[in-house]
Amino acid sequence: MSGLRVTTAQTEELEPSQLVELTALCEASFGESFASAWERVGPGLHVMGELEGRVVTHAMVVDRRLYLGHEADVALDVAYVEHVATLPTVQGFGHGSRTMRRLGDIIGEAYTLGALATGRSQFYEQLGWITWAGPTSVRMPDGERLRSPTQDGHVMIFRTPRTPDDLELGAPISVDWRDGDSW
Ligand SMILES: CC(C)(COP(=O)(O)OP(=O)(O)OC[C@H]1O[C@@H](n2cnc3c(N)ncnc32)[C@H](O)[C@@H]1OP(=O)(O)O)[C@@H](O)C(=O)NCCC(=O)NCCS
């Protein structure tokens, strides 16, 4: 959609006022507090879309590791997408898609694989994301894997030129535990 100015910044490059603006945007979109949301996911690369100087859409990637296979024998460093949000008043105009396409370009240039967990699979499918078909788990600090059945069918991946050809979409997949939602 024309008029959207898309910019990128690392978390540490954001002014405190920008973080306040992004927090308000995410809280309006998700309808929940984002007071500790940034610390929970850690620093990363933000893609922001501005209309008339106001950030109306946001998505970010953080570096995480995924473990694939029955023995979690393949470990991949991935771009994990978080906090995808468009202000409710301007949703449905293509702003979120535009931001996610830019993020997809960034993932494609720099990462082995993109990943995310969502309840909005259709939105991401249109943008080239693929639903992971295998069972999901969370890898605890001691290495044990705990099944996360509520996430089955909600984890998606984004292939890049570096993605292994033999990725089995039906294989078990796990992610490191973190405070709050691990996926
Ligand atoms: C998900 C979300 C980020 C999408 O942002 P958005 O700016 O509305 O995204 P888009 O406008 O690009 O796409 C939304 C829909 O409008 C459609 N659309 C895209 N461009 C369009 C256009 N120019 N005109 C009409 N519709 C359009 C898309 O196909 C998409 O369809 P879908 O609902 O079937 O997926 C937004 O709805 C949101 O913030 N939701 C709350 C938070 C959330 O759930 N985040 C994702 C969690 S993983």
The ligand as an ORCA input file, in Angstrom:
! r2SCAN-3c Opt
* xyz 0 1
  C      -2.105    -10.003     11.922
  C      -1.939     -8.508     11.639
  C      -0.540     -8.093     12.031
  C      -2.130     -8.268     10.153
  O      -1.841     -6.908      9.892
  P      -2.554     -6.117      8.707
  O      -1.832     -4.845      8.527
  O      -4.018     -6.078      8.922
  O      -2.200     -7.112      7.529
  P      -2.656     -7.007      6.004
  O      -3.567     -5.872      5.803
  O      -1.447     -7.074      5.183
  O      -3.408     -8.388      5.854
  C      -4.568     -8.662      6.627
  C      -5.589     -9.277      5.728
  O      -5.991     -8.306      4.787
  C      -5.734     -8.778      3.472
  N      -5.224     -7.643      2.694
  C      -3.934     -7.368      2.431
  N      -3.826     -6.272      1.676
  C      -5.081     -5.843      1.486
  C      -5.609     -4.746      0.817
  N      -4.839     -3.863      0.162
  N      -6.938     -4.587      0.869
  C      -7.722     -5.457      1.508
  N      -7.262     -6.523      2.182
  C      -5.962     -6.720      2.149
  C      -4.702     -9.866      3.618
  O      -4.815    -10.796      2.583
  C      -5.035    -10.441      4.958
  O      -6.031    -11.412      4.832
  P      -6.271    -12.540      5.978
  O      -6.986    -11.848      7.105
  O      -7.091    -13.557      5.286
  O      -4.940    -13.039      6.429
  C      -3.001     -7.676     12.391
  O      -4.284     -8.227     12.122
  C      -2.806     -7.617     13.895
  O      -2.074     -6.774     14.401
  N      -3.498     -8.530     14.632
  C      -3.424     -8.554     16.083
  C      -2.107     -9.087     16.564
  C      -1.807    -10.444     15.962
  O      -2.632    -11.340     15.959
  N      -0.580    -10.582     15.446
  C      -0.116    -11.801     14.813
  C       0.142    -12.814     15.827
  S       1.266    -14.033     15.257
*
